[in-house]
């Protein structure tokens, strides 16, 4: 990577729905370039514009000669963060309930942990919340 990757550039690129879908397609097992374009019914220009955005942010890389794309290590990390964020969004009501619970300072730590376990089934999100509860 010759230039510094900035999070604002990554978020800007992924904020485009077409780029985001392409990133997910590549991250879910890689894909041949032409298959990506046909799957999303894109023009050639749209395809290459989105592809350049993903490559310039170092989220994907070209592998081999057949225009096969795979996520970079940074891309895999960002993909996992996106998946965790999607899970958090799907649990937004549960998280809102936890926000309300935080207003009561006199609830024992173990009771808060039990509530987190019952409301949040995802172990990654639980770990984040447990770290926050204990601090």
Residue frames as a rotation matrix with the C-alpha (Angstrom) as fourth column:
UNK 1
0.586 0.811 0.000 0.00
0.811 -0.586 0.000 0.00
0.000 0.000 -1.000 0.00
UNK 2
-0.354 -0.806 0.474 1.75
0.814 -0.515 -0.267 3.06
0.460 0.292 0.839 -1.23
UNK 3
-0.518 0.219 0.827 -0.64
-0.282 -0.956 0.077 5.55
0.808 -0.193 0.557 0.30
UNK 4
-0.976 0.162 0.146 -2.26
-0.122 0.150 -0.981 5.78
-0.181 -0.975 -0.127 3.69
UNK 5
-0.462 0.883 -0.084 -5.75
0.494 0.335 0.802 4.28
0.737 0.329 -0.591 3.82
UNK 6
-0.931 0.196 0.307 -8.18
-0.352 -0.704 -0.617 6.60
0.096 -0.682 0.725 5.55
UNK 7
-0.713 0.698 0.071 -11.40
0.538 0.609 -0.584 5.49
-0.450 -0.378 -0.809 7.18
UNK 8
-0.076 0.718 -0.692 -13.31
-0.238 -0.687 -0.687 8.42
-0.968 0.112 0.224 5.72
UNK 9
-0.475 -0.142 -0.869 -12.38
-0.876 -0.015 0.481 7.24
-0.081 0.990 -0.117 2.21
UNK 10
-0.984 0.124 -0.127 -13.52
0.115 0.990 0.078 3.71
0.135 0.063 -0.989 3.01
UNK 11
-0.445 0.870 -0.212 -16.83
0.476 0.029 -0.879 4.89
-0.759 -0.492 -0.427 4.47
UNK 12
-0.163 0.338 -0.927 -17.36
-0.633 -0.756 -0.164 7.25
-0.757 0.560 0.338 1.56
UNK 13
-0.757 -0.174 -0.630 -16.79
-0.625 0.475 0.620 4.44
0.191 0.863 -0.468 -0.94
UNK 14
-0.906 0.378 -0.192 -19.06
0.407 0.902 -0.142 1.99
0.119 -0.207 -0.971 0.92
UNK 15
-0.516 0.757 -0.401 -21.81
-0.035 -0.486 -0.873 4.59
-0.856 -0.436 0.277 1.31
UNK 16
-0.368 0.367 -0.855 -22.59
-0.930 -0.165 0.329 4.07
-0.021 0.916 0.402 -2.38
UNK 17
0.385 0.640 0.665 -25.10
-0.653 0.698 -0.294 1.21
-0.652 -0.321 0.687 -2.56
UNK 18
0.904 -0.060 -0.422 -23.62
-0.333 0.518 -0.788 -0.21
0.266 0.853 0.449 -5.76
UNK 19
-0.090 -0.996 0.005 -20.09
-0.642 0.054 -0.765 -0.22
0.762 -0.072 -0.644 -4.33
UNK 20
-0.268 0.054 0.962 -21.38
-0.923 0.273 -0.272 -1.76
-0.277 -0.961 -0.024 -1.11
UNK 21
0.756 0.607 0.244 -23.16
-0.490 0.773 -0.403 -4.58
-0.433 0.185 0.882 -2.98
UNK 22
0.644 -0.602 -0.472 -20.04
-0.330 0.338 -0.881 -5.24
0.690 0.724 0.019 -5.04
UNK 23
-0.339 -0.789 0.513 -17.92
-0.822 -0.018 -0.570 -5.34
0.458 -0.615 -0.642 -1.88
UNK 24
0.082 0.453 0.888 -20.30
-0.806 0.554 -0.208 -7.83
-0.586 -0.698 0.410 -0.28
UNK 25
0.932 0.272 -0.239 -20.32
-0.362 0.682 -0.635 -10.00
-0.010 0.679 0.735 -3.39
UNK 26
0.247 -0.927 -0.281 -16.52
-0.411 0.162 -0.897 -10.12
0.877 0.337 -0.341 -3.51
UNK 27
-0.423 -0.438 0.793 -16.27
-0.881 -0.007 -0.474 -10.66
0.213 -0.899 -0.383 0.26
UNK 28
0.373 0.644 0.668 -18.67
-0.720 0.655 -0.229 -13.60
-0.585 -0.396 0.708 0.13
UNK 29
0.456 -0.260 0.851 -16.19
0.263 0.953 0.150 -15.79
-0.850 0.156 0.503 -1.69
UNK 30
-0.605 -0.717 -0.346 -14.68
-0.106 -0.359 0.927 -13.71
-0.789 0.598 0.141 -4.44
UNK 31
0.508 0.810 0.293 -16.11
0.283 0.164 -0.945 -13.31
-0.813 0.563 -0.145 -7.90
UNK 32
-0.406 -0.523 0.750 -15.20
0.884 -0.017 0.467 -13.01
-0.232 0.852 0.469 -11.51
UNK 33
-0.853 -0.042 -0.520 -15.50
0.035 -0.999 0.024 -9.46
-0.521 0.002 0.854 -12.78
UNK 34
-0.813 0.550 -0.192 -18.08
-0.337 -0.175 0.925 -10.09
0.475 0.817 0.328 -15.48
UNK 35
-0.357 0.696 -0.623 -20.29
0.688 0.647 0.328 -12.09
0.631 -0.311 -0.710 -13.11
UNK 36
-0.561 0.125 -0.818 -20.38
0.647 -0.550 -0.528 -9.18
-0.516 -0.826 0.228 -10.68
UNK 37
-0.899 0.164 -0.405 -21.44
-0.333 -0.858 0.390 -6.80
-0.284 0.486 0.827 -13.43
UNK 38
-0.642 0.680 -0.353 -24.16
-0.142 0.347 0.927 -9.08
0.753 0.646 -0.126 -14.78
UNK 39
-0.464 0.455 -0.760 -25.49
0.830 0.523 -0.193 -9.95
0.310 -0.720 -0.621 -11.33
UNK 40
-0.348 0.287 -0.892 -26.15
0.568 -0.693 -0.444 -6.29
-0.746 -0.662 0.078 -10.56
UNK 41
0.393 0.538 0.746 -27.20
0.917 -0.173 -0.359 -5.26
-0.064 0.825 -0.561 -14.07
UNK 42
0.336 -0.398 -0.854 -24.57
0.181 -0.862 0.473 -2.54
-0.925 -0.313 -0.217 -14.23
UNK 43
0.979 -0.179 -0.097 -23.22
-0.148 -0.298 -0.943 -0.63
0.140 0.938 -0.318 -17.15
UNK 44
0.409 -0.905 -0.120 -19.55
0.747 0.407 -0.526 -1.07
0.525 0.126 0.842 -17.92
UNK 45
-0.174 -0.467 0.867 -18.86
-0.066 -0.873 -0.483 2.43
0.983 -0.141 0.121 -16.64
UNK 46
0.586 0.453 0.672 -20.68
-0.695 -0.147 0.704 1.82
0.418 -0.879 0.229 -13.34
UNK 47
0.938 -0.233 -0.257 -18.82
0.296 0.923 0.244 -1.45
0.180 -0.305 0.935 -12.89
UNK 48
0.106 -0.989 0.099 -15.36
0.743 0.012 -0.669 0.03
0.661 0.145 0.737 -13.41
UNK 49
-0.033 -0.053 0.998 -16.10
-0.381 -0.922 -0.061 3.15
0.924 -0.383 0.010 -11.35
UNK 50
0.798 0.408 0.445 -17.18
-0.564 0.242 0.790 0.99
0.214 -0.880 0.423 -8.39
UNK 51
0.796 -0.559 -0.233 -14.31
0.549 0.828 -0.114 -1.41
0.256 -0.038 0.966 -8.88
UNK 52
-0.072 -0.843 0.533 -11.79
0.347 -0.522 -0.779 1.45
0.935 0.129 0.330 -8.84
UNK 53
0.282 0.235 0.930 -13.28
-0.695 -0.619 0.367 2.81
0.662 -0.750 -0.011 -5.61
UNK 54
0.982 0.116 0.152 -12.87
-0.189 0.714 0.674 -0.57
-0.030 -0.690 0.723 -3.91
UNK 55
0.531 -0.847 -0.005 -9.35
0.757 0.477 -0.446 -1.05
0.381 0.233 0.895 -5.24
UNK 56
-0.025 -0.548 0.836 -8.26
0.052 -0.836 -0.546 2.51
0.998 0.030 0.050 -4.34
UNK 57
0.406 0.211 0.889 -9.41
-0.837 -0.304 0.454 2.00
0.366 -0.929 0.053 -0.76
UNK 58
-0.586 -0.779 -0.223 -7.49
-0.670 0.621 -0.407 -1.31
0.455 -0.089 -0.886 -0.68
UNK 59
-0.016 0.674 0.738 -10.58
-0.849 0.381 -0.367 -3.34
-0.529 -0.633 0.566 0.17
UNK 60
0.838 0.251 0.485 -10.25
0.018 0.875 -0.484 -5.74
-0.546 0.414 0.729 -2.76
UNK 61
-0.204 -0.912 -0.355 -7.45
-0.651 -0.144 0.745 -6.99
-0.731 0.383 -0.565 -4.96
UNK 62
0.610 0.302 -0.732 -7.21
-0.780 0.388 -0.491 -8.68
0.136 0.871 0.473 -8.32
UNK 63
0.030 -0.546 0.838 -6.04
-0.483 0.726 0.490 -12.27
-0.875 -0.419 -0.241 -8.18
UNK 64
-0.162 -0.167 0.972 -4.68
0.551 0.802 0.230 -14.14
-0.819 0.573 -0.038 -11.18
UNK 65
-0.954 -0.300 -0.016 -5.26
0.125 -0.446 0.886 -13.33
-0.273 0.843 0.463 -14.81
UNK 66
-0.596 0.765 0.244 -8.99
0.681 0.320 0.659 -13.87
0.426 0.559 -0.711 -15.12
UNK 67
-0.547 0.346 0.762 -10.10
-0.377 -0.915 0.146 -10.74
0.747 -0.207 0.631 -13.29
UNK 68
0.238 0.525 -0.817 -10.95
0.604 0.579 0.547 -12.65
0.760 -0.624 -0.179 -10.15
UNK 69
-0.182 -0.247 0.952 -11.33
-0.429 -0.851 -0.303 -10.34
0.885 -0.464 0.048 -7.15
UNK 70
0.129 0.131 -0.983 -10.88
0.772 0.609 0.183 -11.13
0.622 -0.783 -0.023 -3.49
UNK 71
0.945 0.157 0.287 -10.97
-0.052 -0.794 0.606 -8.99
0.323 -0.588 -0.742 -0.37
UNK 72
-0.121 -0.984 0.133 -7.64
-0.210 -0.106 -0.972 -7.87
0.970 -0.145 -0.194 1.03
UNK 73
-0.515 -0.096 -0.852 -6.87
0.754 0.422 -0.504 -8.45
0.408 -0.901 -0.145 4.70
UNK 74
-0.961 0.213 -0.176 -8.11
-0.107 -0.873 -0.476 -4.93
-0.255 -0.439 0.861 5.38
UNK 75
-0.490 0.811 -0.320 -11.21
-0.675 -0.121 0.728 -5.76
0.551 0.573 0.607 3.31
UNK 76
-0.226 0.382 -0.896 -11.90
0.375 0.883 0.282 -8.87
0.899 -0.272 -0.343 5.38
UNK 77
-0.785 -0.089 -0.613 -11.63
0.616 -0.226 -0.755 -6.85
-0.071 -0.970 0.232 8.60
UNK 78
-0.852 0.494 -0.174 -13.94
-0.502 -0.865 0.003 -4.14
-0.149 0.090 0.985 7.27
UNK 79
-0.368 0.733 -0.573 -16.37
-0.350 0.461 0.815 -6.82
0.861 0.500 0.087 6.04
UNK 80
-0.410 0.181 -0.894 -16.53
0.734 0.648 -0.205 -8.34
0.542 -0.740 -0.398 9.54
UNK 81
-0.903 0.068 -0.424 -17.12
0.235 -0.749 -0.620 -4.89
-0.359 -0.659 0.660 11.03
UNK 82
-0.679 0.691 -0.249 -19.93
-0.672 -0.448 0.590 -4.32
0.296 0.567 0.768 8.54
UNK 83
-0.279 0.577 -0.768 -21.52
0.138 0.815 0.562 -7.66
0.950 0.051 -0.307 9.44
UNK 84
-0.602 0.015 -0.798 -21.33
0.795 0.106 -0.598 -6.81
0.075 -0.994 -0.076 13.16
UNK 85
-0.925 0.272 -0.264 -22.87
-0.225 -0.955 -0.193 -3.41
-0.305 -0.119 0.945 12.43
UNK 86
-0.486 0.782 -0.392 -25.71
-0.471 0.144 0.870 -5.06
0.737 0.607 0.298 10.52
UNK 87
-0.309 0.331 -0.892 -26.35
0.648 0.760 0.057 -7.35
0.697 -0.560 -0.449 13.47
UNK 88
-0.812 -0.031 -0.582 -26.36
0.502 -0.546 -0.671 -4.37
-0.297 -0.837 0.459 15.83
UNK 89
-0.823 0.540 -0.177 -28.85
-0.564 -0.738 0.371 -2.55
0.069 0.405 0.912 13.59
UNK 90
-0.308 0.735 -0.604 -31.14
-0.107 0.604 0.790 -5.58
0.945 0.308 -0.108 13.55
UNK 91
-0.132 0.197 -0.971 -31.08
0.906 0.422 -0.037 -5.53
0.403 -0.885 -0.234 17.36
UNK 92
-0.636 -0.233 0.736 -31.68
0.128 -0.972 -0.197 -1.79
0.761 -0.031 0.648 17.65
UNK 93
0.383 0.834 0.397 -34.73
-0.375 -0.253 0.892 -2.15
0.844 -0.491 0.216 19.91
UNK 94
0.709 -0.203 -0.675 -32.81
0.611 0.655 0.444 -4.42
0.352 -0.728 0.589 22.25
UNK 95
-0.397 -0.917 0.030 -29.93
0.819 -0.370 -0.438 -1.95
0.413 -0.149 0.898 22.31
UNK 96
-0.288 0.395 0.872 -32.36
-0.213 -0.914 0.344 0.87
0.934 -0.087 0.347 23.02
UNK 97
0.791 0.577 -0.204 -33.65
0.016 0.314 0.949 -1.11
0.611 -0.754 0.239 26.01
UNK 98
0.272 -0.787 -0.554 -30.06
0.940 0.339 -0.021 -1.45
0.204 -0.515 0.832 27.25
UNK 99
-0.550 -0.404 0.730 -29.60
0.330 -0.909 -0.254 2.30
0.767 0.101 0.634 26.86
UNK 100
0.314 0.766 0.561 -32.59
-0.380 -0.440 0.814 2.80
0.870 -0.469 0.153 29.14
UNK 101
0.794 -0.047 -0.607 -31.14
0.472 0.676 0.566 0.33
0.383 -0.735 0.559 31.63
UNK 102
-0.213 -0.977 0.023 -27.89
0.792 -0.187 -0.581 2.32
0.572 -0.106 0.813 31.83
UNK 103
-0.087 0.248 0.965 -29.80
-0.217 -0.950 0.225 5.21
0.972 -0.190 0.136 33.36
UNK 104
0.894 0.395 0.213 -30.24
-0.309 0.198 0.930 3.16
0.325 -0.897 0.299 36.55
UNK 105
0.025 -0.997 0.069 -26.86
-0.675 -0.068 -0.735 3.20
0.737 -0.028 -0.675 38.29
UNK 106
-0.154 -0.072 0.986 -27.93
-0.963 0.235 -0.133 1.06
-0.222 -0.969 -0.105 41.23
UNK 107
0.881 0.430 -0.199 -28.40
-0.469 0.851 -0.236 -2.18
0.068 0.301 0.951 39.24
UNK 108
0.381 -0.769 0.512 -25.79
-0.276 0.434 0.858 -4.77
-0.882 -0.468 -0.046 40.18
UNK 109
-0.291 -0.657 -0.695 -23.17
-0.879 -0.103 0.465 -5.62
-0.377 0.747 -0.548 37.58
UNK 110
-0.916 -0.062 0.396 -24.20
0.017 0.981 0.192 -9.29
-0.400 0.183 -0.898 37.40
UNK 111
0.024 0.996 0.085 -27.82
0.422 0.067 -0.904 -8.33
-0.906 0.058 -0.418 36.78
UNK 112
0.345 0.013 -0.939 -26.76
-0.667 -0.700 -0.255 -6.04
-0.661 0.714 -0.233 33.91
UNK 113
-0.703 -0.677 -0.219 -24.73
-0.657 0.501 0.563 -8.91
-0.272 0.539 -0.797 32.45
UNK 114
-0.634 0.545 0.549 -27.76
0.391 0.838 -0.381 -11.23
-0.667 -0.027 -0.744 32.64
UNK 115
0.416 0.803 -0.427 -29.91
0.028 -0.481 -0.876 -8.68
-0.909 0.352 -0.222 30.83
UNK 116
-0.043 -0.531 -0.846 -27.27
-0.902 -0.344 0.262 -8.31
-0.430 0.774 -0.464 28.10
UNK 117
-0.905 -0.328 0.270 -27.11
-0.223 0.908 0.354 -12.09
-0.361 0.260 -0.896 27.66
UNK 118
-0.301 0.876 0.377 -30.88
0.546 0.482 -0.685 -12.32
-0.782 0.000 -0.623 27.35
UNK 119
0.567 0.590 -0.575 -31.30
-0.049 -0.673 -0.738 -9.39
-0.822 0.447 -0.352 24.94
UNK 120
0.372 -0.554 -0.745 -28.21
-0.916 -0.348 -0.199 -9.76
-0.149 0.757 -0.637 22.74
UNK 121
0.905 0.056 0.422 -27.63
-0.054 0.998 -0.017 -13.23
-0.423 -0.008 0.906 21.23
UNK 122
0.778 -0.628 0.027 -24.52
0.067 0.039 -0.997 -12.26
0.625 0.777 0.073 19.25
UNK 123
0.628 -0.561 -0.540 -21.27
0.768 0.336 0.545 -13.13
-0.124 -0.757 0.642 21.11
UNK 124
-0.379 -0.788 0.486 -19.23
0.824 -0.526 -0.209 -10.34
0.420 0.321 0.849 19.48
UNK 125
-0.039 0.449 0.893 -21.73
-0.084 -0.892 0.445 -7.69
0.996 -0.058 0.072 20.51
UNK 126
0.892 0.319 -0.321 -21.99
0.249 0.248 0.936 -9.25
0.378 -0.915 0.141 23.98
UNK 127
0.144 -0.928 -0.345 -18.22
0.989 0.149 0.011 -8.99
0.042 -0.343 0.939 24.39
UNK 128
-0.511 -0.289 0.809 -18.33
0.398 -0.914 -0.075 -5.30
0.762 0.284 0.583 23.42
UNK 129
0.335 0.751 0.569 -21.15
-0.258 -0.508 0.822 -4.63
0.906 -0.423 0.024 25.87
UNK 130
0.795 -0.103 -0.598 -19.58
0.560 0.503 0.658 -6.63
0.233 -0.858 0.458 28.71
UNK 131
-0.295 -0.955 0.039 -16.38
0.902 -0.292 -0.318 -4.63
0.315 -0.058 0.947 28.32
UNK 132
-0.414 0.223 0.883 -18.42
-0.008 -0.970 0.242 -1.46
0.910 0.093 0.403 28.58
UNK 133
0.674 0.738 -0.038 -20.41
-0.019 0.069 0.997 -2.66
0.739 -0.671 0.060 31.61
UNK 134
0.569 -0.502 -0.651 -17.27
0.813 0.464 0.352 -3.53
0.125 -0.730 0.672 33.56
UNK 135
-0.484 -0.827 0.287 -15.56
0.765 -0.559 -0.321 -0.20
0.425 0.064 0.903 32.95
